[in-house]
Amino acid sequence: MRRWDAGITEALYLTKLASKVVLFEAFPKLTAIAVLQERALSNPKLEIRCGTKVESISGNSQVLAIEVSDMSSGRRETLKVDGVLVHIGLEPDTRYLDGVVPLDSQGQIIVNEKMETEVPYLLAAGDIRSGSLRQITTAIGDGATAALSVQRLLQELW
């Protein structure tokens, strides 16, 4: 999946679960591939707002509202919502690690089965690691594996 298709793909999926989905796109127009744009524009459960930025999410124990701004006019609006899914893309921002730790062709950190990198005591888990399925359950498993590895490494030090 191309990085600019990620948000619209998830929005389309959410229309199967929710009565209404609002997709906020920071760019002035959709950048997804044509077939995804066609599906999105023809879906009656999906509202698309281009040139809009989410400024804040409010609520205490649950999400109650979001504040958005129109990027061209600066006009702000508060919308009551039942939930928020942030999905901006699939490319990890690991440029700061280039030359520090080996990265794969997608910019993800290369690790072994213990979540260890080639750099001693540097571990990576979840979506940022090479080969990740980018699912919550696998990220949790990665985190548990990394935690056990850290525990073992620390015990070896003392």
Phi and psi in radians as a Rosetta constraint file:
Dihedral C 1 N 2 CA 2 C 2 CIRCULARHARMONIC -1.231 0.35
Dihedral N 2 CA 2 C 2 N 3 CIRCULARHARMONIC 2.588 0.35
Dihedral C 2 N 3 CA 3 C 3 CIRCULARHARMONIC -1.039 0.35
Dihedral N 3 CA 3 C 3 N 4 CIRCULARHARMONIC -0.585 0.35
Dihedral C 3 N 4 CA 4 C 4 CIRCULARHARMONIC -1.477 0.35
Dihedral N 4 CA 4 C 4 N 5 CIRCULARHARMONIC 0.032 0.35
Dihedral C 4 N 5 CA 5 C 5 CIRCULARHARMONIC -1.683 0.35
Dihedral N 5 CA 5 C 5 N 6 CIRCULARHARMONIC -0.195 0.35
Dihedral C 5 N 6 CA 6 C 6 CIRCULARHARMONIC -1.073 0.35
Dihedral N 6 CA 6 C 6 N 7 CIRCULARHARMONIC -0.888 0.35
Dihedral C 6 N 7 CA 7 C 7 CIRCULARHARMONIC -1.107 0.35
Dihedral N 7 CA 7 C 7 N 8 CIRCULARHARMONIC -0.767 0.35
Dihedral C 7 N 8 CA 8 C 8 CIRCULARHARMONIC -1.216 0.35
Dihedral N 8 CA 8 C 8 N 9 CIRCULARHARMONIC -0.594 0.35
Dihedral C 8 N 9 CA 9 C 9 CIRCULARHARMONIC -1.096 0.35
Dihedral N 9 CA 9 C 9 N 10 CIRCULARHARMONIC -0.801 0.35
Dihedral C 9 N 10 CA 10 C 10 CIRCULARHARMONIC -1.178 0.35
Dihedral N 10 CA 10 C 10 N 11 CIRCULARHARMONIC -0.666 0.35
Dihedral C 10 N 11 CA 11 C 11 CIRCULARHARMONIC -1.079 0.35
Dihedral N 11 CA 11 C 11 N 12 CIRCULARHARMONIC -0.756 0.35
Dihedral C 11 N 12 CA 12 C 12 CIRCULARHARMONIC -1.093 0.35
Dihedral N 12 CA 12 C 12 N 13 CIRCULARHARMONIC -0.704 0.35
Dihedral C 12 N 13 CA 13 C 13 CIRCULARHARMONIC -1.098 0.35
Dihedral N 13 CA 13 C 13 N 14 CIRCULARHARMONIC -0.759 0.35
Dihedral C 13 N 14 CA 14 C 14 CIRCULARHARMONIC -1.086 0.35
Dihedral N 14 CA 14 C 14 N 15 CIRCULARHARMONIC -0.451 0.35
Dihedral C 14 N 15 CA 15 C 15 CIRCULARHARMONIC -1.131 0.35
Dihedral N 15 CA 15 C 15 N 16 CIRCULARHARMONIC -0.309 0.35
Dihedral C 15 N 16 CA 16 C 16 CIRCULARHARMONIC -1.367 0.35
Dihedral N 16 CA 16 C 16 N 17 CIRCULARHARMONIC -0.311 0.35
Dihedral C 16 N 17 CA 17 C 17 CIRCULARHARMONIC -1.929 0.35
Dihedral N 17 CA 17 C 17 N 18 CIRCULARHARMONIC -0.419 0.35
Dihedral C 17 N 18 CA 18 C 18 CIRCULARHARMONIC -2.079 0.35
Dihedral N 18 CA 18 C 18 N 19 CIRCULARHARMONIC 2.753 0.35
Dihedral C 18 N 19 CA 19 C 19 CIRCULARHARMONIC -1.329 0.35
Dihedral N 19 CA 19 C 19 N 20 CIRCULARHARMONIC -0.459 0.35
Dihedral C 19 N 20 CA 20 C 20 CIRCULARHARMONIC -2.645 0.35
Dihedral N 20 CA 20 C 20 N 21 CIRCULARHARMONIC 2.431 0.35
Dihedral C 20 N 21 CA 21 C 21 CIRCULARHARMONIC -2.262 0.35
Dihedral N 21 CA 21 C 21 N 22 CIRCULARHARMONIC 2.326 0.35
Dihedral C 21 N 22 CA 22 C 22 CIRCULARHARMONIC -1.967 0.35
Dihedral N 22 CA 22 C 22 N 23 CIRCULARHARMONIC 2.166 0.35
Dihedral C 22 N 23 CA 23 C 23 CIRCULARHARMONIC -1.800 0.35
Dihedral N 23 CA 23 C 23 N 24 CIRCULARHARMONIC 2.117 0.35
Dihedral C 23 N 24 CA 24 C 24 CIRCULARHARMONIC -1.772 0.35
Dihedral N 24 CA 24 C 24 N 25 CIRCULARHARMONIC 2.140 0.35
Dihedral C 24 N 25 CA 25 C 25 CIRCULARHARMONIC -2.029 0.35
Dihedral N 25 CA 25 C 25 N 26 CIRCULARHARMONIC 2.143 0.35
Dihedral C 25 N 26 CA 26 C 26 CIRCULARHARMONIC -1.191 0.35
Dihedral N 26 CA 26 C 26 N 27 CIRCULARHARMONIC -0.584 0.35
Dihedral C 26 N 27 CA 27 C 27 CIRCULARHARMONIC -1.211 0.35
Dihedral N 27 CA 27 C 27 N 28 CIRCULARHARMONIC 2.730 0.35
Dihedral C 27 N 28 CA 28 C 28 CIRCULARHARMONIC -1.181 0.35
Dihedral N 28 CA 28 C 28 N 29 CIRCULARHARMONIC -0.302 0.35
Dihedral C 28 N 29 CA 29 C 29 CIRCULARHARMONIC -2.571 0.35
Dihedral N 29 CA 29 C 29 N 30 CIRCULARHARMONIC 2.839 0.35
Dihedral C 29 N 30 CA 30 C 30 CIRCULARHARMONIC -1.118 0.35
Dihedral N 30 CA 30 C 30 N 31 CIRCULARHARMONIC 2.508 0.35
Dihedral C 30 N 31 CA 31 C 31 CIRCULARHARMONIC -2.005 0.35
Dihedral N 31 CA 31 C 31 N 32 CIRCULARHARMONIC 0.026 0.35
Dihedral C 31 N 32 CA 32 C 32 CIRCULARHARMONIC -1.200 0.35
Dihedral N 32 CA 32 C 32 N 33 CIRCULARHARMONIC 2.882 0.35
Dihedral C 32 N 33 CA 33 C 33 CIRCULARHARMONIC -1.081 0.35
Dihedral N 33 CA 33 C 33 N 34 CIRCULARHARMONIC 2.710 0.35
Dihedral C 33 N 34 CA 34 C 34 CIRCULARHARMONIC -0.962 0.35
Dihedral N 34 CA 34 C 34 N 35 CIRCULARHARMONIC -0.741 0.35
Dihedral C 34 N 35 CA 35 C 35 CIRCULARHARMONIC -1.124 0.35
Dihedral N 35 CA 35 C 35 N 36 CIRCULARHARMONIC -0.654 0.35
Dihedral C 35 N 36 CA 36 C 36 CIRCULARHARMONIC -1.210 0.35
Dihedral N 36 CA 36 C 36 N 37 CIRCULARHARMONIC -0.678 0.35
Dihedral C 36 N 37 CA 37 C 37 CIRCULARHARMONIC -1.083 0.35
Dihedral N 37 CA 37 C 37 N 38 CIRCULARHARMONIC -0.753 0.35
Dihedral C 37 N 38 CA 38 C 38 CIRCULARHARMONIC -1.071 0.35
Dihedral N 38 CA 38 C 38 N 39 CIRCULARHARMONIC -0.786 0.35
Dihedral C 38 N 39 CA 39 C 39 CIRCULARHARMONIC -1.077 0.35
Dihedral N 39 CA 39 C 39 N 40 CIRCULARHARMONIC -0.758 0.35
Dihedral C 39 N 40 CA 40 C 40 CIRCULARHARMONIC -1.143 0.35
Dihedral N 40 CA 40 C 40 N 41 CIRCULARHARMONIC -0.818 0.35
Dihedral C 40 N 41 CA 41 C 41 CIRCULARHARMONIC -1.175 0.35
Dihedral N 41 CA 41 C 41 N 42 CIRCULARHARMONIC -0.436 0.35
Dihedral C 41 N 42 CA 42 C 42 CIRCULARHARMONIC -1.643 0.35
Dihedral N 42 CA 42 C 42 N 43 CIRCULARHARMONIC -0.038 0.35
Dihedral C 42 N 43 CA 43 C 43 CIRCULARHARMONIC -1.516 0.35
Dihedral N 43 CA 43 C 43 N 44 CIRCULARHARMONIC 2.021 0.35
Dihedral C 43 N 44 CA 44 C 44 CIRCULARHARMONIC -1.190 0.35
Dihedral N 44 CA 44 C 44 N 45 CIRCULARHARMONIC -0.312 0.35
Dihedral C 44 N 45 CA 45 C 45 CIRCULARHARMONIC -1.533 0.35
Dihedral N 45 CA 45 C 45 N 46 CIRCULARHARMONIC -0.090 0.35
Dihedral C 45 N 46 CA 46 C 46 CIRCULARHARMONIC -1.970 0.35
Dihedral N 46 CA 46 C 46 N 47 CIRCULARHARMONIC 2.111 0.35
Dihedral C 46 N 47 CA 47 C 47 CIRCULARHARMONIC -1.831 0.35
Dihedral N 47 CA 47 C 47 N 48 CIRCULARHARMONIC 2.282 0.35
Dihedral C 47 N 48 CA 48 C 48 CIRCULARHARMONIC -1.985 0.35
Dihedral N 48 CA 48 C 48 N 49 CIRCULARHARMONIC 2.241 0.35
Dihedral C 48 N 49 CA 49 C 49 CIRCULARHARMONIC -2.138 0.35
Dihedral N 49 CA 49 C 49 N 50 CIRCULARHARMONIC 1.792 0.35
Dihedral C 49 N 50 CA 50 C 50 CIRCULARHARMONIC -1.513 0.35
Dihedral N 50 CA 50 C 50 N 51 CIRCULARHARMONIC 2.726 0.35
Dihedral C 50 N 51 CA 51 C 51 CIRCULARHARMONIC 1.173 0.35
Dihedral N 51 CA 51 C 51 N 52 CIRCULARHARMONIC 0.509 0.35
Dihedral C 51 N 52 CA 52 C 52 CIRCULARHARMONIC -2.185 0.35
Dihedral N 52 CA 52 C 52 N 53 CIRCULARHARMONIC 2.415 0.35
Dihedral C 52 N 53 CA 53 C 53 CIRCULARHARMONIC -2.114 0.35
Dihedral N 53 CA 53 C 53 N 54 CIRCULARHARMONIC 2.343 0.35
Dihedral C 53 N 54 CA 54 C 54 CIRCULARHARMONIC -1.390 0.35
Dihedral N 54 CA 54 C 54 N 55 CIRCULARHARMONIC 2.113 0.35
Dihedral C 54 N 55 CA 55 C 55 CIRCULARHARMONIC -1.606 0.35
Dihedral N 55 CA 55 C 55 N 56 CIRCULARHARMONIC -0.666 0.35
Dihedral C 55 N 56 CA 56 C 56 CIRCULARHARMONIC -2.774 0.35
Dihedral N 56 CA 56 C 56 N 57 CIRCULARHARMONIC 2.761 0.35
Dihedral C 56 N 57 CA 57 C 57 CIRCULARHARMONIC -2.103 0.35
Dihedral N 57 CA 57 C 57 N 58 CIRCULARHARMONIC 2.292 0.35
Dihedral C 57 N 58 CA 58 C 58 CIRCULARHARMONIC -2.151 0.35
Dihedral N 58 CA 58 C 58 N 59 CIRCULARHARMONIC 2.706 0.35
Dihedral C 58 N 59 CA 59 C 59 CIRCULARHARMONIC 2.526 0.35
Dihedral N 59 CA 59 C 59 N 60 CIRCULARHARMONIC 2.907 0.35
Dihedral C 59 N 60 CA 60 C 60 CIRCULARHARMONIC -1.849 0.35
Dihedral N 60 CA 60 C 60 N 61 CIRCULARHARMONIC -1.446 0.35
Dihedral C 60 N 61 CA 61 C 61 CIRCULARHARMONIC -1.495 0.35
Dihedral N 61 CA 61 C 61 N 62 CIRCULARHARMONIC -0.163 0.35
Dihedral C 61 N 62 CA 62 C 62 CIRCULARHARMONIC -2.640 0.35
Dihedral N 62 CA 62 C 62 N 63 CIRCULARHARMONIC 2.798 0.35
Dihedral C 62 N 63 CA 63 C 63 CIRCULARHARMONIC -1.244 0.35
Dihedral N 63 CA 63 C 63 N 64 CIRCULARHARMONIC 2.309 0.35
Dihedral C 63 N 64 CA 64 C 64 CIRCULARHARMONIC -2.022 0.35
Dihedral N 64 CA 64 C 64 N 65 CIRCULARHARMONIC -0.605 0.35
Dihedral C 64 N 65 CA 65 C 65 CIRCULARHARMONIC -2.772 0.35
Dihedral N 65 CA 65 C 65 N 66 CIRCULARHARMONIC 2.836 0.35
Dihedral C 65 N 66 CA 66 C 66 CIRCULARHARMONIC -2.263 0.35
Dihedral N 66 CA 66 C 66 N 67 CIRCULARHARMONIC 2.618 0.35
Dihedral C 66 N 67 CA 67 C 67 CIRCULARHARMONIC -1.890 0.35
Dihedral N 67 CA 67 C 67 N 68 CIRCULARHARMONIC 2.233 0.35
Dihedral C 67 N 68 CA 68 C 68 CIRCULARHARMONIC -2.112 0.35
Dihedral N 68 CA 68 C 68 N 69 CIRCULARHARMONIC 2.742 0.35
Dihedral C 68 N 69 CA 69 C 69 CIRCULARHARMONIC -2.307 0.35
Dihedral N 69 CA 69 C 69 N 70 CIRCULARHARMONIC 2.478 0.35
Dihedral C 69 N 70 CA 70 C 70 CIRCULARHARMONIC -1.352 0.35
Dihedral N 70 CA 70 C 70 N 71 CIRCULARHARMONIC 2.151 0.35
Dihedral C 70 N 71 CA 71 C 71 CIRCULARHARMONIC -1.243 0.35
Dihedral N 71 CA 71 C 71 N 72 CIRCULARHARMONIC -0.377 0.35
Dihedral C 71 N 72 CA 72 C 72 CIRCULARHARMONIC -1.540 0.35
Dihedral N 72 CA 72 C 72 N 73 CIRCULARHARMONIC -0.671 0.35
Dihedral C 72 N 73 CA 73 C 73 CIRCULARHARMONIC -1.725 0.35
Dihedral N 73 CA 73 C 73 N 74 CIRCULARHARMONIC -0.374 0.35
Dihedral C 73 N 74 CA 74 C 74 CIRCULARHARMONIC 1.415 0.35
Dihedral N 74 CA 74 C 74 N 75 CIRCULARHARMONIC -0.044 0.35
Dihedral C 74 N 75 CA 75 C 75 CIRCULARHARMONIC -1.088 0.35
Dihedral N 75 CA 75 C 75 N 76 CIRCULARHARMONIC 2.316 0.35
Dihedral C 75 N 76 CA 76 C 76 CIRCULARHARMONIC -1.834 0.35
Dihedral N 76 CA 76 C 76 N 77 CIRCULARHARMONIC 2.626 0.35
Dihedral C 76 N 77 CA 77 C 77 CIRCULARHARMONIC -2.569 0.35
Dihedral N 77 CA 77 C 77 N 78 CIRCULARHARMONIC 2.466 0.35
Dihedral C 77 N 78 CA 78 C 78 CIRCULARHARMONIC -1.862 0.35
Dihedral N 78 CA 78 C 78 N 79 CIRCULARHARMONIC 2.248 0.35
Dihedral C 78 N 79 CA 79 C 79 CIRCULARHARMONIC -2.077 0.35
Dihedral N 79 CA 79 C 79 N 80 CIRCULARHARMONIC 2.322 0.35
Dihedral C 79 N 80 CA 80 C 80 CIRCULARHARMONIC -1.322 0.35
Dihedral N 80 CA 80 C 80 N 81 CIRCULARHARMONIC 2.310 0.35
Dihedral C 80 N 81 CA 81 C 81 CIRCULARHARMONIC -2.423 0.35
Dihedral N 81 CA 81 C 81 N 82 CIRCULARHARMONIC 2.799 0.35
Dihedral C 81 N 82 CA 82 C 82 CIRCULARHARMONIC -1.722 0.35
Dihedral N 82 CA 82 C 82 N 83 CIRCULARHARMONIC -0.252 0.35
Dihedral C 82 N 83 CA 83 C 83 CIRCULARHARMONIC -3.019 0.35
Dihedral N 83 CA 83 C 83 N 84 CIRCULARHARMONIC 2.911 0.35
Dihedral C 83 N 84 CA 84 C 84 CIRCULARHARMONIC -2.433 0.35
Dihedral N 84 CA 84 C 84 N 85 CIRCULARHARMONIC 2.331 0.35
Dihedral C 84 N 85 CA 85 C 85 CIRCULARHARMONIC -2.096 0.35
Dihedral N 85 CA 85 C 85 N 86 CIRCULARHARMONIC 2.041 0.35
Dihedral C 85 N 86 CA 86 C 86 CIRCULARHARMONIC -1.624 0.35
Dihedral N 86 CA 86 C 86 N 87 CIRCULARHARMONIC 2.086 0.35
Dihedral C 86 N 87 CA 87 C 87 CIRCULARHARMONIC -2.542 0.35
Dihedral N 87 CA 87 C 87 N 88 CIRCULARHARMONIC 1.663 0.35
Dihedral C 87 N 88 CA 88 C 88 CIRCULARHARMONIC -1.704 0.35
Dihedral N 88 CA 88 C 88 N 89 CIRCULARHARMONIC -0.424 0.35
Dihedral C 88 N 89 CA 89 C 89 CIRCULARHARMONIC 2.959 0.35
Dihedral N 89 CA 89 C 89 N 90 CIRCULARHARMONIC -3.127 0.35
Dihedral C 89 N 90 CA 90 C 90 CIRCULARHARMONIC -2.053 0.35
Dihedral N 90 CA 90 C 90 N 91 CIRCULARHARMONIC 0.025 0.35
Dihedral C 90 N 91 CA 91 C 91 CIRCULARHARMONIC -1.633 0.35
Dihedral N 91 CA 91 C 91 N 92 CIRCULARHARMONIC 2.115 0.35
Dihedral C 91 N 92 CA 92 C 92 CIRCULARHARMONIC -1.228 0.35
Dihedral N 92 CA 92 C 92 N 93 CIRCULARHARMONIC 2.541 0.35
Dihedral C 92 N 93 CA 93 C 93 CIRCULARHARMONIC -1.609 0.35
Dihedral N 93 CA 93 C 93 N 94 CIRCULARHARMONIC 1.432 0.35
Dihedral C 93 N 94 CA 94 C 94 CIRCULARHARMONIC -1.999 0.35
Dihedral N 94 CA 94 C 94 N 95 CIRCULARHARMONIC 0.306 0.35
Dihedral C 94 N 95 CA 95 C 95 CIRCULARHARMONIC -0.965 0.35
Dihedral N 95 CA 95 C 95 N 96 CIRCULARHARMONIC -0.589 0.35
Dihedral C 95 N 96 CA 96 C 96 CIRCULARHARMONIC -1.157 0.35
Dihedral N 96 CA 96 C 96 N 97 CIRCULARHARMONIC -0.268 0.35
Dihedral C 96 N 97 CA 97 C 97 CIRCULARHARMONIC -1.694 0.35
Dihedral N 97 CA 97 C 97 N 98 CIRCULARHARMONIC -0.103 0.35
Dihedral C 97 N 98 CA 98 C 98 CIRCULARHARMONIC -1.037 0.35
Dihedral N 98 CA 98 C 98 N 99 CIRCULARHARMONIC 2.164 0.35
Dihedral C 98 N 99 CA 99 C 99 CIRCULARHARMONIC 1.548 0.35
Dihedral N 99 CA 99 C 99 N 100 CIRCULARHARMONIC -0.183 0.35
Dihedral C 99 N 100 CA 100 C 100 CIRCULARHARMONIC -1.700 0.35
Dihedral N 100 CA 100 C 100 N 101 CIRCULARHARMONIC -0.769 0.35
Dihedral C 100 N 101 CA 101 C 101 CIRCULARHARMONIC -2.422 0.35
Dihedral N 101 CA 101 C 101 N 102 CIRCULARHARMONIC 2.513 0.35
Dihedral C 101 N 102 CA 102 C 102 CIRCULARHARMONIC -1.081 0.35
Dihedral N 102 CA 102 C 102 N 103 CIRCULARHARMONIC 2.322 0.35
Dihedral C 102 N 103 CA 103 C 103 CIRCULARHARMONIC -2.061 0.35
Dihedral N 103 CA 103 C 103 N 104 CIRCULARHARMONIC 2.643 0.35
Dihedral C 103 N 104 CA 104 C 104 CIRCULARHARMONIC -1.462 0.35
Dihedral N 104 CA 104 C 104 N 105 CIRCULARHARMONIC -3.057 0.35
Dihedral C 104 N 105 CA 105 C 105 CIRCULARHARMONIC -1.165 0.35
Dihedral N 105 CA 105 C 105 N 106 CIRCULARHARMONIC -0.327 0.35
Dihedral C 105 N 106 CA 106 C 106 CIRCULARHARMONIC -1.638 0.35
Dihedral N 106 CA 106 C 106 N 107 CIRCULARHARMONIC 0.040 0.35
Dihedral C 106 N 107 CA 107 C 107 CIRCULARHARMONIC 1.461 0.35
Dihedral N 107 CA 107 C 107 N 108 CIRCULARHARMONIC 0.227 0.35
Dihedral C 107 N 108 CA 108 C 108 CIRCULARHARMONIC -1.582 0.35
Dihedral N 108 CA 108 C 108 N 109 CIRCULARHARMONIC 2.656 0.35
Dihedral C 108 N 109 CA 109 C 109 CIRCULARHARMONIC -1.363 0.35
Dihedral N 109 CA 109 C 109 N 110 CIRCULARHARMONIC 2.270 0.35
Dihedral C 109 N 110 CA 110 C 110 CIRCULARHARMONIC -1.438 0.35
Dihedral N 110 CA 110 C 110 N 111 CIRCULARHARMONIC 2.189 0.35
Dihedral C 110 N 111 CA 111 C 111 CIRCULARHARMONIC -2.284 0.35
Dihedral N 111 CA 111 C 111 N 112 CIRCULARHARMONIC 2.894 0.35
Dihedral C 111 N 112 CA 112 C 112 CIRCULARHARMONIC -1.640 0.35
Dihedral N 112 CA 112 C 112 N 113 CIRCULARHARMONIC -2.989 0.35
Dihedral C 112 N 113 CA 113 C 113 CIRCULARHARMONIC -1.176 0.35
Dihedral N 113 CA 113 C 113 N 114 CIRCULARHARMONIC -0.228 0.35
Dihedral C 113 N 114 CA 114 C 114 CIRCULARHARMONIC -1.705 0.35
Dihedral N 114 CA 114 C 114 N 115 CIRCULARHARMONIC 0.138 0.35
Dihedral C 114 N 115 CA 115 C 115 CIRCULARHARMONIC 1.231 0.35
Dihedral N 115 CA 115 C 115 N 116 CIRCULARHARMONIC 0.307 0.35
Dihedral C 115 N 116 CA 116 C 116 CIRCULARHARMONIC -1.563 0.35
Dihedral N 116 CA 116 C 116 N 117 CIRCULARHARMONIC 2.487 0.35
Dihedral C 116 N 117 CA 117 C 117 CIRCULARHARMONIC -1.607 0.35
Dihedral N 117 CA 117 C 117 N 118 CIRCULARHARMONIC -3.131 0.35
Dihedral C 117 N 118 CA 118 C 118 CIRCULARHARMONIC -1.244 0.35
Dihedral N 118 CA 118 C 118 N 119 CIRCULARHARMONIC -0.299 0.35
Dihedral C 118 N 119 CA 119 C 119 CIRCULARHARMONIC -1.506 0.35
Dihedral N 119 CA 119 C 119 N 120 CIRCULARHARMONIC 2.120 0.35
Dihedral C 119 N 120 CA 120 C 120 CIRCULARHARMONIC -0.969 0.35
Dihedral N 120 CA 120 C 120 N 121 CIRCULARHARMONIC 2.356 0.35
Dihedral C 120 N 121 CA 121 C 121 CIRCULARHARMONIC 1.196 0.35
Dihedral N 121 CA 121 C 121 N 122 CIRCULARHARMONIC 0.238 0.35
Dihedral C 121 N 122 CA 122 C 122 CIRCULARHARMONIC -1.961 0.35
Dihedral N 122 CA 122 C 122 N 123 CIRCULARHARMONIC 2.041 0.35
Dihedral C 122 N 123 CA 123 C 123 CIRCULARHARMONIC -2.071 0.35
Dihedral N 123 CA 123 C 123 N 124 CIRCULARHARMONIC 2.774 0.35
Dihedral C 123 N 124 CA 124 C 124 CIRCULARHARMONIC -2.465 0.35
Dihedral N 124 CA 124 C 124 N 125 CIRCULARHARMONIC 2.512 0.35
Dihedral C 124 N 125 CA 125 C 125 CIRCULARHARMONIC -2.546 0.35
Dihedral N 125 CA 125 C 125 N 126 CIRCULARHARMONIC 2.725 0.35
Dihedral C 125 N 126 CA 126 C 126 CIRCULARHARMONIC 1.459 0.35
Dihedral N 126 CA 126 C 126 N 127 CIRCULARHARMONIC -2.661 0.35
Dihedral C 126 N 127 CA 127 C 127 CIRCULARHARMONIC -1.056 0.35
Dihedral N 127 CA 127 C 127 N 128 CIRCULARHARMONIC -0.396 0.35
Dihedral C 127 N 128 CA 128 C 128 CIRCULARHARMONIC -1.409 0.35
Dihedral N 128 CA 128 C 128 N 129 CIRCULARHARMONIC -0.218 0.35
Dihedral C 128 N 129 CA 129 C 129 CIRCULARHARMONIC -1.583 0.35
Dihedral N 129 CA 129 C 129 N 130 CIRCULARHARMONIC 2.571 0.35
Dihedral C 129 N 130 CA 130 C 130 CIRCULARHARMONIC -1.062 0.35
Dihedral N 130 CA 130 C 130 N 131 CIRCULARHARMONIC 2.367 0.35
Dihedral C 130 N 131 CA 131 C 131 CIRCULARHARMONIC 1.484 0.35
Dihedral N 131 CA 131 C 131 N 132 CIRCULARHARMONIC 0.051 0.35
Dihedral C 131 N 132 CA 132 C 132 CIRCULARHARMONIC -1.125 0.35
Dihedral N 132 CA 132 C 132 N 133 CIRCULARHARMONIC 2.474 0.35
Dihedral C 132 N 133 CA 133 C 133 CIRCULARHARMONIC -1.436 0.35
Dihedral N 133 CA 133 C 133 N 134 CIRCULARHARMONIC -0.089 0.35
Dihedral C 133 N 134 CA 134 C 134 CIRCULARHARMONIC 0.976 0.35
Dihedral N 134 CA 134 C 134 N 135 CIRCULARHARMONIC 0.842 0.35
Dihedral C 134 N 135 CA 135 C 135 CIRCULARHARMONIC -2.222 0.35
Dihedral N 135 CA 135 C 135 N 136 CIRCULARHARMONIC 2.583 0.35
Dihedral C 135 N 136 CA 136 C 136 CIRCULARHARMONIC -0.991 0.35
Dihedral N 136 CA 136 C 136 N 137 CIRCULARHARMONIC -0.785 0.35
Dihedral C 136 N 137 CA 137 C 137 CIRCULARHARMONIC -1.097 0.35
Dihedral N 137 CA 137 C 137 N 138 CIRCULARHARMONIC -0.699 0.35
Dihedral C 137 N 138 CA 138 C 138 CIRCULARHARMONIC -1.275 0.35
Dihedral N 138 CA 138 C 138 N 139 CIRCULARHARMONIC -0.582 0.35
Dihedral C 138 N 139 CA 139 C 139 CIRCULARHARMONIC -1.125 0.35
Dihedral N 139 CA 139 C 139 N 140 CIRCULARHARMONIC -0.679 0.35
Dihedral C 139 N 140 CA 140 C 140 CIRCULARHARMONIC -1.107 0.35
Dihedral N 140 CA 140 C 140 N 141 CIRCULARHARMONIC -0.782 0.35
Dihedral C 140 N 141 CA 141 C 141 CIRCULARHARMONIC -1.078 0.35
Dihedral N 141 CA 141 C 141 N 142 CIRCULARHARMONIC -0.730 0.35
Dihedral C 141 N 142 CA 142 C 142 CIRCULARHARMONIC -1.041 0.35
Dihedral N 142 CA 142 C 142 N 143 CIRCULARHARMONIC -0.766 0.35
Dihedral C 142 N 143 CA 143 C 143 CIRCULARHARMONIC -1.086 0.35
Dihedral N 143 CA 143 C 143 N 144 CIRCULARHARMONIC -0.725 0.35
Dihedral C 143 N 144 CA 144 C 144 CIRCULARHARMONIC -1.129 0.35
Dihedral N 144 CA 144 C 144 N 145 CIRCULARHARMONIC -0.755 0.35
Dihedral C 144 N 145 CA 145 C 145 CIRCULARHARMONIC -1.076 0.35
Dihedral N 145 CA 145 C 145 N 146 CIRCULARHARMONIC -0.790 0.35
Dihedral C 145 N 146 CA 146 C 146 CIRCULARHARMONIC -1.104 0.35
Dihedral N 146 CA 146 C 146 N 147 CIRCULARHARMONIC -0.714 0.35
Dihedral C 146 N 147 CA 147 C 147 CIRCULARHARMONIC -1.087 0.35
Dihedral N 147 CA 147 C 147 N 148 CIRCULARHARMONIC -0.763 0.35
Dihedral C 147 N 148 CA 148 C 148 CIRCULARHARMONIC -1.133 0.35
Dihedral N 148 CA 148 C 148 N 149 CIRCULARHARMONIC -0.656 0.35
Dihedral C 148 N 149 CA 149 C 149 CIRCULARHARMONIC -1.127 0.35
Dihedral N 149 CA 149 C 149 N 150 CIRCULARHARMONIC -0.743 0.35
Dihedral C 149 N 150 CA 150 C 150 CIRCULARHARMONIC -1.098 0.35
Dihedral N 150 CA 150 C 150 N 151 CIRCULARHARMONIC -0.759 0.35
Dihedral C 150 N 151 CA 151 C 151 CIRCULARHARMONIC -1.020 0.35
Dihedral N 151 CA 151 C 151 N 152 CIRCULARHARMONIC -0.792 0.35
Dihedral C 151 N 152 CA 152 C 152 CIRCULARHARMONIC -1.099 0.35
Dihedral N 152 CA 152 C 152 N 153 CIRCULARHARMONIC -0.781 0.35
Dihedral C 152 N 153 CA 153 C 153 CIRCULARHARMONIC -1.084 0.35
Dihedral N 153 CA 153 C 153 N 154 CIRCULARHARMONIC -0.733 0.35
Dihedral C 153 N 154 CA 154 C 154 CIRCULARHARMONIC -1.163 0.35
Dihedral N 154 CA 154 C 154 N 155 CIRCULARHARMONIC -0.651 0.35
Dihedral C 154 N 155 CA 155 C 155 CIRCULARHARMONIC -1.142 0.35
Dihedral N 155 CA 155 C 155 N 156 CIRCULARHARMONIC -0.609 0.35
Dihedral C 155 N 156 CA 156 C 156 CIRCULARHARMONIC -1.157 0.35
Dihedral N 156 CA 156 C 156 N 157 CIRCULARHARMONIC -0.495 0.35
Dihedral C 156 N 157 CA 157 C 157 CIRCULARHARMONIC -1.294 0.35
Dihedral N 157 CA 157 C 157 N 158 CIRCULARHARMONIC -0.528 0.35
